[in-house]
Amino acid sequence: MMKTCEKTTVGSLPGRAATRRQFLKNSVLASSAITVAPAVFTLAADGQTPGQKLNIAGIGVGGMGGSNLRQCAAENIVALCDVDQNYAAKTFRAHPGAKVYRDFREMLEQQKDIEAVIVATPDHTHAMIAMAAMRAGKHVYVQKPLSYSVHEARTLTEAAREHKAVTQMGNQGHSGDGTRLICEWIQGGLIGAVREVDAWTNRPVWPQGVEVERPRETPPVPAGLDWDRWLGPAPFRPYHPAYVPGNWRAWCDFGTGSLGDLGCHILDAAFWAMKLKYPTSVEGCISTYWHDLWKKTEPRHETFPRSTIVRYQFPARAGQPPVKLTWWDGGMMPPRPDGLEPDEELGDSDGGLIFRGEKGVLICGCYGRSPRVFPESLRGGLAGIPKSIPRIPGGMDGHEKDWIRACKGGPPASSNFDYSGPLSEMVLMGNLAVRFPNQQLLWDGEQMQVKNHAAANAFVRRKYRDGWTL
């Protein structure tokens, strides 16, 4: 599963000797933190009557799902479902009162006391599990990205409205103070109009690329793992430890690569601050040798390329000019902004963002952490920008509780599907461009259609293995 980013305080950079620039950065961020959450703009920590608890089920609880459940420990964890009983055993032991299942369909059919469901399975099964839960009348928390395909993300967004489900996607940075500061600074005009944004990540941190071939060995399926259920809607292939428990992210049949892993975390602040929605075009540039696979008669990508650059174009929106957003991964990095001193770090160990404005630049890390602006002369304007966005109690660590409050009748969760559905669509459009590189795909977001490339358009909707439907 995803490597958890280390927790740092706002503005800290572990392992570095203090410099004048670091001191100034910490001072600016500390002064912002003092006024970041006035009481009038802070959501109540618990708007429910004492003792009222939500009945929650977890599906896919061996990795990140176990972490999500720990954040829900004050509620009733009534059911747990995982196709790999050994991998999930630690979480099973942590919740001895929960009934255990292998098949989410059986769980939803048999256990009627479930009110809300956390879905933290591999990407290729997110959509159909979340859809089944909503159809059964449950609220849902779904790990990022919301789905495997663009069509699935759109369908889940519409289904949440239809079923009146309370929803949240697991991009916890959306509950953080850093992301809110970025929105307020950008929308407050601190760095001027922004026409260009760069985003990058250190992913992949797992094997992927042309050198990774489909395993030929067919070892026995380990005891406790239901391999057919793990595959779900994906095409059948024999079990191999190259796929589970953690490296499925690399494989195109199961995961969504580097973009799917961290795109919903890193691009979130840009999507929100810049008021983005559908790009007008997307273009992918990828590792050359991986591209050679497409020259075969029947091209077959097994894993995502080692490195990619994806260029999005967005139209003018709500008083903001058109913007070009570029994604970099696999060790690729954007150009450093002019004027930054050589030892000024960009982002953090997991990635970051650069907003290039007419007056200056704003740089942050993964999850919107540690935002700061350059040149330093702009920082005098921070005090005049109101803290207008409600803060989530606990910040990133309160992301699950934000959803729980919404399930109990509180305000909508911060990354509900009306927001995170379009965000996931944008991220997954990048993967579509990666599949058809070096071509500008013209996108009609309203119609959910690639206007100039029939083969790429066919990937907007995925095909399911017999017996599986959305």
C-alpha positions in Angstrom: 0.0 0.0 0.0 1.0 3.6 -0.1 4.0 4.6 2.0 2.7 6.9 4.7 4.3 10.3 4.5 6.2 11.2 7.7 4.4 13.7 10.0 6.1 17.1 10.2 5.1 20.3 11.7 4.2 23.1 9.3 7.4 24.5 7.8 9.8 21.9 9.2 12.4 20.2 7.1 13.9 17.3 9.1 17.7 16.8 8.8 18.6 20.2 7.6 20.7 22.7 9.5 18.9 26.0 10.1 19.5 28.7 7.5 18.3 32.3 7.3 15.8 31.2 4.7 14.6 28.3 6.8 14.2 30.6 9.8 12.2 33.1 7.7 10.0 30.4 6.3 9.2 28.9 9.7 8.5 32.4 11.1 6.1 33.2 8.3 4.3 29.8 8.6 4.2 30.0 12.4 2.6 33.5 12.3 0.1 32.2 9.8 -0.7 29.2 12.0 -1.5 31.5 14.9 -4.5 33.0 13.0 -5.3 30.0 10.8 -8.4 28.9 12.5 -10.5 31.5 14.2 -13.3 30.0 16.3 -16.0 31.2 13.9 -14.3 29.3 11.0 -13.5 26.1 12.9 -15.9 23.1 12.5 -17.3 21.7 15.7 -15.3 18.7 16.9 -18.5 16.7 17.6 -22.0 17.9 16.9 -23.7 14.8 18.2 -25.3 13.7 21.4 -22.9 11.9 23.9 -22.5 8.2 23.2 -24.0 8.3 19.7 -21.8 6.1 17.5 -21.7 5.2 13.9 -21.7 1.5 12.8 -18.7 1.2 10.4 -17.5 -1.6 8.2 -14.1 -1.8 6.6 -13.4 -3.4 3.2 -9.7 -4.0 2.4 -8.3 -3.6 5.9 -4.8 -5.1 5.7 -3.0 -1.9 4.7 -4.3 1.7 4.5 -7.8 0.5 5.5 -6.4 -0.5 8.9 -5.0 3.0 9.3 -8.4 4.5 8.3 -10.1 2.4 10.9 -7.7 3.4 13.7 -8.9 7.0 13.1 -12.5 5.8 13.6 -11.8 3.9 16.8 -14.3 5.9 18.8 -17.1 4.5 16.6 -18.5 1.0 16.4 -16.4 -1.1 14.0 -19.0 -3.9 13.3 -17.7 -5.7 10.2 -14.4 -6.3 8.4 -13.9 -7.7 5.0 -10.7 -8.7 3.2 -9.9 -11.3 0.6 -6.5 -11.8 2.2 -7.2 -13.1 5.7 -3.5 -13.3 6.7 -2.6 -9.8 5.5 -5.6 -8.4 7.4 -5.1 -10.5 10.5 -3.6 -7.6 12.6 -6.7 -5.5 11.9 -9.0 -8.4 12.7 -7.3 -8.8 16.1 -7.6 -5.0 16.7 -11.4 -5.2 16.4 -12.4 -8.5 18.0 -16.1 -7.6 18.1 -16.4 -7.1 14.3 -17.7 -9.9 12.1 -15.3 -11.0 9.5 -16.0 -11.6 5.8 -14.2 -12.4 2.6 -16.8 -11.1 0.1 -18.1 -7.6 0.4 -21.3 -8.6 -1.4 -22.1 -11.2 1.3 -21.3 -8.6 4.0 -23.6 -6.0 2.6 -26.4 -8.5 2.1 -26.2 -10.3 5.5 -25.2 -7.6 8.0 -28.0 -5.0 8.2 -26.6 -2.9 11.1 -23.9 -1.4 8.9 -24.4 2.4 8.4 -21.1 3.4 6.7 -18.3 1.7 4.8 -14.6 2.4 4.3 -13.2 1.1 1.0 -9.5 0.7 0.9 -9.0 -2.1 -1.6 -6.7 -1.8 -4.7 -7.7 0.8 -7.2 -9.3 -1.6 -9.7 -12.1 -2.6 -7.2 -12.9 0.8 -5.6 -15.8 1.7 -7.9 -17.9 -1.4 -7.8 -17.5 -1.9 -4.0 -18.4 1.8 -3.3 -21.4 1.5 -5.7 -22.7 -1.6 -4.1 -22.4 0.0 -0.6 -24.3 3.1 -1.8 -27.0 1.1 -3.4 -27.4 -0.8 -0.1 -28.0 2.6 1.6 -24.5 3.0 3.2 -22.4 6.1 3.5 -18.9 5.6 2.0 -15.3 6.6 2.5 -13.2 5.6 -0.5 -9.4 5.7 -0.8 -7.8 7.7 -3.5 -8.1 7.7 -6.5 -11.9 7.4 -6.3 -11.8 4.8 -9.1 -9.8 3.1 -11.8 -11.4 4.9 -14.8 -12.8 8.3 -15.6 -16.3 6.9 -16.3 -16.3 5.2 -12.9 -15.4 8.4 -11.1 -18.3 10.3 -12.9 -20.7 7.4 -12.2 -19.8 7.3 -8.4 -20.3 11.1 -8.2 -23.7 10.9 -9.7 -24.7 7.8 -7.7 -23.8 9.6 -4.4 -26.3 12.3 -5.2 -28.9 9.8 -6.3 -28.6 7.7 -3.1 -28.0 10.7 -0.8 -24.9 9.0 0.5 -22.4 10.9 2.7 -19.1 10.5 1.0 -15.4 11.3 1.4 -12.3 10.4 -0.6 -9.1 9.5 1.3 -7.0 12.4 0.2 -6.3 13.6 3.7 -4.4 16.7 2.7 -7.8 18.2 1.8 -8.5 18.5 5.5 -5.1 20.0 6.3 -4.4 23.7 7.1 -1.7 24.0 4.5 -4.1 23.3 1.6 -6.5 26.0 3.0 -3.7 28.5 3.3 -2.8 27.9 -0.4 -6.4 28.5 -1.5 -6.6 31.7 0.5 -3.3 33.0 -0.7 -3.9 32.2 -4.3 -7.5 33.4 -4.4 -6.4 36.5 -2.3 -4.1 37.5 -5.1 -0.9 37.2 -3.1 1.3 36.0 -6.0 -0.9 37.5 -8.8 -2.6 35.7 -11.6 -1.3 32.1 -12.1 -1.0 30.8 -15.6 1.4 27.9 -14.9 1.6 25.2 -12.2 4.1 22.3 -11.8 3.5 19.2 -9.7 5.9 16.3 -9.0 6.3 13.2 -6.9 9.1 10.8 -6.0 6.9 7.9 -7.1 7.2 5.2 -8.2 8.9 3.6 -5.1 8.0 0.1 -6.4 9.2 -1.8 -9.5 7.7 -0.6 -12.7 8.7 0.1 -16.2 9.6 -1.9 -19.3 12.1 -4.0 -17.5 9.2 -5.4 -15.3 7.6 -8.3 -17.2 4.6 -10.5 -16.4 5.8 -13.4 -14.2 6.0 -16.7 -15.9 6.0 -18.8 -12.7 2.7 -19.9 -11.2 3.3 -20.5 -7.5 0.4 -21.8 -5.4 -1.9 -19.2 -3.9 -1.1 -18.7 -0.3 -3.5 -20.0 2.3 -5.9 -17.3 3.4 -5.9 -15.4 0.0 -8.9 -15.7 -2.3 -7.2 -14.8 -5.5 -10.3 -14.8 -7.7 -12.0 -12.3 -5.5 -8.9 -10.2 -5.3 -8.9 -10.0 -9.1 -12.5 -9.0 -9.1 -13.3 -7.2 -12.4 -9.7 -7.4 -13.8 -8.8 -10.0 -16.5 -7.8 -13.3 -15.0 -4.1 -14.1 -14.5 -2.4 -16.6 -12.2 -1.4 -15.5 -8.8 2.2 -14.2 -8.2 3.7 -12.3 -5.2 4.8 -9.6 -7.7 1.3 -8.3 -7.4 0.3 -8.5 -3.8 0.2 -7.2 -1.2 1.8 -3.9 -2.2 3.2 -3.8 -5.8 -0.2 -3.9 -7.6 0.0 -0.1 -8.0 2.5 -0.7 -10.8 0.4 -3.1 -12.9 -2.0 -1.5 -15.4 -4.7 -4.1 -14.8 -4.9 -3.2 -11.0 -3.4 0.1 -10.2 -3.1 3.6 -11.5 0.6 4.2 -11.2 2.4 7.2 -9.7 -0.4 9.6 -10.8 -3.0 7.5 -9.1 -1.0 7.0 -5.9 -0.1 10.6 -5.2 -1.9 12.7 -7.8 -5.1 13.2 -5.7 -2.8 14.3 -2.8 -0.4 16.6 -4.6 -2.8 18.1 -7.3 -5.6 18.6 -4.7 -4.3 22.1 -3.7 -4.0 23.2 -7.3 -7.4 21.8 -8.2 -9.0 23.6 -5.3 -7.1 26.9 -5.3 -7.3 27.4 -9.1 -11.0 26.3 -9.2 -10.2 23.7 -11.9 -12.6 21.2 -13.3 -12.2 19.6 -16.8 -9.1 20.1 -18.8 -9.5 21.0 -22.5 -6.5 18.8 -23.5 -4.0 16.4 -21.9 -0.7 15.2 -23.3 1.6 12.6 -22.0 5.4 12.2 -22.5 6.8 8.9 -21.2 9.9 6.6 -21.0 11.0 5.8 -24.6 11.5 2.1 -24.2 8.0 1.7 -22.7 6.6 3.5 -25.7 8.1 0.8 -28.0 5.7 -1.7 -26.7 2.9 0.1 -28.5 4.5 -0.8 -31.9 3.4 -4.4 -31.6 0.3 -5.6 -33.4 -1.5 -6.0 -30.2 0.0 -3.6 -27.7 0.0 -4.8 -24.1 1.2 -2.6 -21.2 1.9 -4.6 -18.1 3.2 -1.9 -15.8 3.2 1.9 -16.0 6.4 3.6 -17.3 9.3 4.4 -15.0 8.8 8.2 -15.6 6.2 10.4 -17.1 5.4 14.1 -17.8 1.8 15.0 -18.3 0.7 18.4 -19.5 -2.9 19.6 -18.8 -4.5 22.7 -20.4 -7.4 24.3 -18.5 -9.6 27.2 -19.8 -10.2 30.5 -18.1 -12.4 30.1 -15.1 -14.3 32.5 -12.7 -12.0 35.4 -13.3 -8.8 33.4 -13.5 -6.8 33.1 -16.8 -6.1 29.8 -18.6 -3.6 27.7 -16.9 -1.1 25.0 -17.9 -0.5 22.3 -15.2 2.4 19.9 -15.7 2.9 16.7 -13.7 6.4 15.1 -13.3 7.2 11.7 -11.8 9.9 9.0 -11.7 12.7 11.4 -10.8 11.7 14.1 -13.3 11.5 17.6 -11.8 10.2 21.0 -13.1 12.6 23.9 -13.6 13.4 25.8 -10.4 11.8 29.2 -10.2 14.1 32.2 -10.9 15.5 33.9 -7.9 15.5 30.9 -5.5 18.7 30.3 -3.7 20.5 27.1 -4.5 19.8 25.4 -1.1 16.1 26.3 -1.1 14.3 23.0 -1.2 11.4 22.4 -3.5 8.5 20.6 -1.9 9.3 17.6 0.4 10.5 14.0 0.1 7.2 12.9 -1.5 6.6 15.7 -3.9 5.2 19.2 -4.2 3.7 22.1 -6.2 5.0 25.3 -7.7 2.4 28.0 -8.5 4.0 30.5 -10.9 2.2 33.8 -10.5 2.7 37.3 -12.0 4.0 38.7 -8.8 5.9 35.6 -7.4 5.7 31.9 -6.7 4.1 29.7 -4.1 5.8 26.4 -3.2 4.4 23.6 -1.0 5.0 19.9 -0.3 2.9 16.8 -0.6 -0.6 17.3 0.9 -0.2 21.0 0.6 2.3 21.0 3.5 4.6 23.9 4.4 3.4 26.5 1.9 5.6 29.5 1.4 5.9 32.4 -1.1 8.8 34.0 -2.9 10.2 36.7 -3.1 10.3 37.3 0.7 8.9 40.8 0.1 5.4 39.2 -0.6 5.2 37.8 2.9 4.2 41.1 4.3 0.8 40.7 2.6 0.0 37.5 4.5 -1.6 39.3 7.5 -4.1 41.0 5.2 -5.5 37.8 3.7 -8.6 36.5 5.7 -8.8 33.0 6.9 -12.1 32.3 5.1 -12.1 28.5 4.8 -13.4 26.4 7.7 -10.6 24.4 9.4 -11.0 20.7 10.1 -10.4 19.7 13.7 -7.2 17.7 13.7 -6.3 18.8 10.2 -5.1 15.8 8.1 -5.5 13.5 11.0 -9.1 14.5 11.3 -10.1 13.5 7.7 -12.0 10.4 8.7 -13.7 12.2 11.6 -14.8 14.9 9.2 -16.6 12.2 7.3 -18.1 10.7 10.5 -19.5 14.1 11.5 -21.1 14.4 8.1 -22.6 10.9 8.4 -24.1 12.1 11.7 -25.8 15.1 10.2 -23.0 17.6 10.2 -21.7 19.7 7.3 -20.7 17.9 4.1 -17.3 16.2 4.3 -14.5 18.3 2.9 -13.6 15.9 0.0 -17.1 14.6 -0.7 -17.6 13.1 -4.2 -18.9 16.4 -5.6 -15.4 17.6 -5.2 -13.2 14.5 -5.3 -15.0 12.9 -8.2 -14.0 15.7 -10.7 -10.5 15.7 -9.0 -10.1 12.0 -9.7 -11.3 12.4 -13.3 -8.5 15.0 -13.8 -5.9 12.7 -12.4 -7.1 9.7 -14.4 -7.2 11.7 -17.6 -3.4 12.0 -17.1 -3.2 8.2 -17.1 -5.2 8.1 -20.3 -2.6 10.4 -21.9 0.2 8.1 -20.6 -1.4 5.2 -22.4 -1.4 7.2 -25.7 1.8 9.3 -25.4 3.1 12.1 -27.5 -0.4 13.1 -28.7 -2.6 15.9 -27.6 -5.9 14.4 -26.5 -8.7 16.9 -26.8 -11.2 16.4 -23.9 -14.9 17.3 -23.7 -15.4 17.0 -20.0 -19.2 17.5 -20.0 -19.7 14.7 -22.6 -16.8 12.7 -21.1 -15.3 12.1 -24.5 -11.9 12.3 -26.2 -12.8 14.3 -29.3 -9.9 13.4 -31.6 -8.7 9.9 -30.7 -11.1 6.9 -30.9 -8.7 4.5 -29.3 -8.0 6.7 -26.3 -11.8 7.4 -26.0 -12.3 3.6 -25.6 -10.3 3.7 -22.4 -12.6 6.2 -20.7 -14.8 3.3 -19.9 -13.1 0.1 -18.7 -14.1 -3.4 -19.6 -15.0 -5.8 -16.8 -14.4 -9.5 -16.5 -17.4 -11.7 -16.9 -19.6 -11.7 -13.8 -18.6 -8.2 -12.7 -20.5 -5.0 -13.5 -20.7 -1.5 -12.1 
